[in-house]
Amino acid sequence: MVMKRLPLRHVSIHGHDVRYRRLGPAAQGTSSAQPIETVLLIHGLAGSSKTWDAVMPLLAERYDVIAPDLLGHGESAKPSGDYSLGAFASGLRDFLAVLDVPRVTIVGHSFGGGVAMQLAYQHPELLDRLVLVGSGGLGREVSWLLRLLTLPGFEYVMPLGFPRPAVEVGTNVGRVLGRRGIRSERLGEMWRAYASLAGAPNRTAFVRTMRGVIEPGGQTVNASDRLYLAARVPTMLVWGDHDAIIPVSHAHAAHDAIEGSRLEIMEGMGHFPHVEDPERFTRVLADFLDTTTAGPIGPEPLRDVILGNVD
């Protein structure tokens, strides 16, 4: 699939440049007689908003669609600071405030799923729905390669594994093969993540972010004990049955833990179902949006759920 490159916008938040892509009626400044829902797309570790390029135009026919580059990723600033899940969630809250977007359906892929769950936990008033795609933060297991990258001192040898000349050659070879119809969307997305680490600021932000959620033994963040809170809003889990990064068993366990949740297993797909088959992914997401109603969120329902006072 040949994708049209979507333009990047930018906004300054707390003195840091945040880049994002936006499509839909709101992006074009057009009005509608009916309220238009907003879908917020969050990429994974070492990713960027570009991962959603094939999905955004399809969703934008009916929704306001926003995809930011998280700080430390893509074209956004890479400050020396806090790269925890909590900091990313607070950053998204401020990002939405600056854009004057009151509520969203948040779609988080991989690490972005962990950020989405953290936003739902810290700022439930912002959520209409929650969609987790091959999400982190749902169990211990994760790819051996990511665990390897968290070993002490690995940041000092990373430059040897990501030499810029080699990355540039690999990128050019990929372009030539793509023009000749030889491509793998899954491998292409993995290569883009690898290539993003050619720059020193990117590698530093990557290591800080990754070590906040992964250690040599596996994932360190696990939302399993709080998944019952997600039942307050419509929740869907989307997973590729061939995911080699985060096992599909995490999806089944989370589905069992979240009352009323929807589970979509995409056969033949790996860790990037939104890239590997964007049309099918968009159909699944659009059906979820069409057949669910935004959940009521506020301090009273949250209190009731935590104290076990909800029927």
C-alpha positions as CSV (number, residue, x, y, z in Angstrom):
1,M,0.0,0.0,0.0
2,V,1.4,3.4,-1.0
3,M,0.5,5.9,1.8
4,K,0.2,9.6,1.4
5,R,2.4,11.3,3.9
6,L,0.3,13.3,6.3
7,P,1.5,16.8,7.3
8,L,2.8,17.4,10.8
9,R,1.4,20.2,12.9
10,H,3.0,21.5,16.1
11,V,2.1,23.1,19.4
12,S,4.3,24.2,22.3
13,I,3.5,22.8,25.7
14,H,5.5,23.7,28.8
15,G,8.2,25.0,26.4
16,H,8.5,21.7,24.5
17,D,7.6,21.3,20.8
18,V,4.9,18.6,20.3
19,R,4.3,17.4,16.8
20,Y,1.0,15.8,15.7
21,R,-1.1,14.9,12.8
22,R,-4.8,15.7,12.5
23,L,-7.5,14.9,10.0
24,G,-11.2,15.3,9.9
25,P,-13.8,18.1,10.0
26,A,-12.2,19.9,12.9
27,A,-8.8,19.9,11.2
28,Q,-10.4,21.5,8.1
29,G,-12.3,24.0,10.2
30,T,-15.7,22.8,8.9
31,S,-18.7,22.7,11.1
32,S,-21.3,19.9,11.5
33,A,-24.9,19.8,12.6
34,Q,-24.1,16.8,14.8
35,P,-21.3,16.6,17.4
36,I,-18.2,14.9,15.9
37,E,-16.3,12.5,18.2
38,T,-12.6,12.6,18.5
39,V,-10.3,9.6,18.2
40,L,-6.8,9.9,19.7
41,L,-4.2,7.5,18.3
42,I,-1.1,6.7,20.5
43,H,1.9,5.0,19.0
44,G,4.3,2.6,20.6
45,L,7.8,2.6,21.9
46,A,10.3,4.0,19.3
47,G,7.3,4.8,17.1
48,S,5.6,7.9,15.9
49,S,2.3,9.2,14.6
50,K,3.4,8.0,11.2
51,T,2.4,4.5,12.2
52,W,-1.3,5.6,11.8
53,D,-0.9,7.1,8.3
54,A,-3.0,4.5,6.6
55,V,-5.7,4.5,9.2
56,M,-6.2,8.2,9.7
57,P,-7.7,9.0,6.3
58,L,-10.2,6.1,6.6
59,L,-11.3,7.3,10.1
60,A,-11.4,10.9,9.2
61,E,-14.3,10.4,6.9
62,R,-16.5,10.4,10.0
63,Y,-14.3,11.4,13.0
64,D,-11.9,14.0,14.2
65,V,-8.6,12.0,14.3
66,I,-5.5,13.1,16.2
67,A,-2.2,11.3,16.4
68,P,0.7,13.0,18.4
69,D,4.3,12.2,18.5
70,L,4.9,11.5,22.2
71,L,7.8,13.5,23.7
72,G,11.0,11.7,23.0
73,H,9.6,10.2,19.9
74,G,9.2,11.1,16.2
75,E,9.6,14.8,15.5
76,S,8.6,16.0,19.0
77,A,11.1,17.4,21.4
78,K,13.3,15.1,23.4
79,P,13.9,16.8,26.7
80,S,15.9,15.5,29.6
81,G,13.0,14.7,31.9
82,D,10.4,12.3,33.1
83,Y,9.4,9.6,30.6
84,S,7.2,7.6,32.9
85,L,3.7,6.4,32.0
86,G,2.3,9.0,34.5
87,A,4.2,11.8,32.8
88,F,3.0,10.8,29.3
89,A,-0.6,10.6,30.6
90,S,-0.3,14.1,32.1
91,G,1.2,15.3,28.8
92,L,-1.7,14.0,26.8
93,R,-4.1,15.7,29.2
94,D,-2.3,19.0,28.6
95,F,-2.1,18.4,24.8
96,L,-5.9,17.9,24.6
97,A,-6.5,21.0,26.7
98,V,-4.4,23.1,24.4
99,L,-6.3,21.7,21.4
100,D,-9.6,22.3,23.2
101,V,-10.6,18.7,22.9
102,P,-12.8,17.8,25.9
103,R,-13.1,14.0,25.5
104,V,-11.7,11.3,23.2
105,T,-11.8,7.6,22.3
106,I,-8.2,6.7,22.9
107,V,-6.5,4.0,20.9
108,G,-3.1,2.9,22.2
109,H,-0.7,0.5,20.5
110,S,1.9,-1.4,22.4
111,F,3.6,1.0,24.8
112,G,0.9,3.5,23.8
113,G,-1.7,1.1,25.3
114,G,0.0,1.5,28.6
115,V,-0.1,5.3,28.2
116,A,-3.8,5.0,27.3
117,M,-4.6,2.9,30.4
118,Q,-2.7,5.4,32.5
119,L,-4.7,8.3,31.1
120,A,-7.9,6.4,31.8
121,Y,-6.7,5.9,35.4
122,Q,-5.5,9.4,36.0
123,H,-8.0,11.4,34.0
124,P,-11.1,9.3,33.4
125,E,-13.2,12.4,32.7
126,L,-11.4,12.6,29.3
127,L,-12.4,9.2,28.0
128,D,-15.3,8.2,25.8
129,R,-13.8,4.7,25.1
130,L,-10.6,2.7,25.5
131,V,-9.0,0.6,22.7
132,L,-5.9,-1.4,23.4
133,V,-3.9,-2.7,20.4
134,G,-1.2,-5.3,21.2
135,S,-0.9,-3.4,24.4
136,G,1.8,-3.4,27.0
137,G,1.1,-3.3,30.7
138,L,-1.1,-6.4,30.8
139,G,1.4,-9.1,31.9
140,R,5.0,-9.9,32.5
141,E,5.9,-11.5,29.1
142,V,7.5,-9.4,26.4
143,S,9.9,-10.0,23.5
144,W,13.4,-11.1,24.5
145,L,14.9,-8.4,22.4
146,L,13.3,-5.6,24.3
147,R,14.4,-7.3,27.6
148,L,17.9,-7.5,26.2
149,L,17.9,-3.7,25.5
150,T,17.3,-3.0,29.2
151,L,20.5,-4.6,30.4
152,P,22.8,-2.3,32.4
153,G,25.2,-0.4,30.2
154,F,23.5,-1.3,27.0
155,E,23.0,2.4,26.2
156,Y,26.8,2.6,25.8
157,V,26.9,0.0,23.1
158,M,23.7,1.0,21.3
159,P,25.5,3.5,19.0
160,L,27.5,0.5,17.6
161,G,24.2,-1.2,16.6
162,F,22.6,1.8,15.1
163,P,25.2,3.5,12.9
164,R,23.6,6.2,10.8
165,P,25.2,5.2,7.5
166,A,23.9,1.7,7.8
167,V,20.4,2.9,8.7
168,E,20.4,5.2,5.7
169,V,21.5,2.4,3.3
170,G,18.8,0.1,4.7
171,T,16.2,2.8,4.3
172,N,17.1,3.4,0.7
173,V,17.1,-0.3,-0.1
174,G,13.6,-0.6,1.5
175,R,12.4,2.3,-0.7
176,V,13.7,0.6,-3.9
177,L,12.1,-2.7,-3.0
178,G,8.9,-1.0,-2.2
179,R,8.8,0.7,-5.6
180,R,9.2,-2.8,-7.1
181,G,6.3,-4.1,-5.1
182,I,8.4,-6.1,-2.7
183,R,7.4,-5.1,0.8
184,S,6.3,-6.4,4.2
185,E,4.3,-3.9,6.3
186,R,5.3,-5.6,9.5
187,L,9.0,-5.6,8.8
188,G,8.7,-2.1,7.5
189,E,7.3,-0.8,10.7
190,M,10.0,-2.6,12.7
191,W,12.6,-1.1,10.5
192,R,11.2,2.4,11.1
193,A,11.4,1.9,14.8
194,Y,15.1,0.7,14.5
195,A,16.0,3.6,12.2
196,S,14.5,6.1,14.6
197,L,17.3,5.2,17.1
198,A,20.1,6.4,14.8
199,G,20.1,9.8,16.6
200,A,21.6,10.1,20.1
201,P,18.7,12.1,21.6
202,N,16.3,9.5,20.3
203,R,18.3,6.6,21.9
204,T,18.5,8.4,25.2
205,A,14.7,9.0,25.3
206,F,14.1,5.4,24.2
207,V,16.2,3.9,27.0
208,R,14.6,6.1,29.7
209,T,11.2,5.3,28.4
210,M,11.8,1.6,28.1
211,R,13.4,1.1,31.5
212,G,10.3,2.6,33.1
213,V,8.2,-0.3,31.9
214,I,10.6,-3.2,31.1
215,E,13.5,-4.9,32.9
216,P,15.6,-8.0,31.8
217,G,13.0,-10.3,33.4
218,G,10.0,-8.8,31.5
219,Q,7.5,-6.0,31.9
220,T,7.5,-4.2,35.2
221,V,4.2,-2.4,34.8
222,N,1.0,-4.5,35.1
223,A,-2.5,-3.0,35.2
224,S,-4.2,-6.3,35.9
225,D,-5.2,-5.4,39.4
226,R,-7.0,-2.3,38.1
227,L,-8.6,-3.6,34.9
228,Y,-12.0,-3.7,36.6
229,L,-12.0,0.1,36.4
230,A,-12.0,-0.1,32.6
231,A,-15.5,-1.6,32.8
232,R,-16.8,2.0,33.3
233,V,-16.2,2.8,29.7
234,P,-16.6,0.7,26.5
235,T,-13.3,-1.1,26.1
236,M,-12.0,-3.2,23.1
237,L,-8.8,-5.2,22.8
238,V,-7.3,-5.8,19.3
239,W,-4.5,-8.3,18.9
240,G,-2.7,-10.1,16.1
241,D,-2.7,-13.8,16.7
242,H,1.0,-13.9,15.5
243,D,2.2,-11.2,17.8
244,A,5.8,-12.0,18.7
245,I,6.3,-8.9,20.9
246,I,3.5,-9.2,23.4
247,P,1.7,-12.6,23.5
248,V,-2.0,-12.8,22.6
249,S,-2.7,-14.5,25.9
250,H,-2.5,-11.1,27.5
251,A,-5.5,-10.1,25.4
252,H,-7.6,-13.0,26.5
253,A,-6.7,-12.5,30.2
254,A,-7.6,-8.8,30.0
255,H,-10.8,-9.5,28.2
256,D,-11.8,-11.9,31.0
257,A,-10.9,-9.2,33.6
258,I,-12.8,-6.3,32.0
259,E,-16.5,-6.9,32.2
260,G,-18.3,-6.1,28.9
261,S,-15.1,-5.7,26.9
262,R,-14.8,-6.6,23.3
263,L,-12.0,-8.8,22.0
264,E,-10.9,-8.8,18.3
265,I,-8.2,-11.3,17.3
266,M,-6.9,-10.5,13.8
267,E,-5.8,-13.8,12.2
268,G,-2.5,-13.7,10.4
269,M,-1.5,-10.4,11.9
270,G,1.6,-9.6,14.1
271,H,2.3,-6.8,16.5
272,F,1.1,-4.1,14.1
273,P,-2.4,-5.0,12.9
274,H,-3.2,-1.3,12.1
275,V,-0.2,-1.3,9.7
276,E,-0.5,-4.8,8.3
277,D,-4.2,-4.5,7.4
278,P,-5.4,-0.9,8.0
279,E,-8.7,-1.4,6.1
280,R,-9.7,-4.3,8.3
281,F,-8.4,-2.6,11.4
282,T,-10.4,0.5,10.6
283,R,-13.6,-1.6,10.0
284,V,-13.2,-3.2,13.4
285,L,-12.6,0.1,15.2
286,A,-15.4,1.9,13.3
287,D,-17.8,-0.9,14.2
288,F,-16.8,-0.5,17.9
289,L,-17.4,3.2,17.7
290,D,-20.8,2.8,16.0
291,T,-22.1,0.2,18.4
292,T,-21.1,1.6,21.7
293,T,-22.0,4.7,23.7
294,A,-19.5,6.8,25.6
295,G,-19.3,5.7,29.2
296,P,-20.3,8.1,32.0
297,I,-17.2,9.2,33.9
298,G,-16.9,11.2,37.1
299,P,-15.6,11.1,40.6
300,E,-18.8,9.5,42.1
301,P,-18.8,6.4,39.8
302,L,-15.1,5.9,40.3
303,R,-15.5,6.0,44.1
304,D,-18.4,3.6,43.9
305,V,-16.4,1.2,41.7
306,I,-13.3,1.2,44.0
307,L,-15.4,0.7,47.1
308,G,-17.4,-2.1,45.5
309,N,-20.7,-0.3,45.8
310,V,-21.8,-0.6,42.2
311,D,-24.3,-3.4,41.4
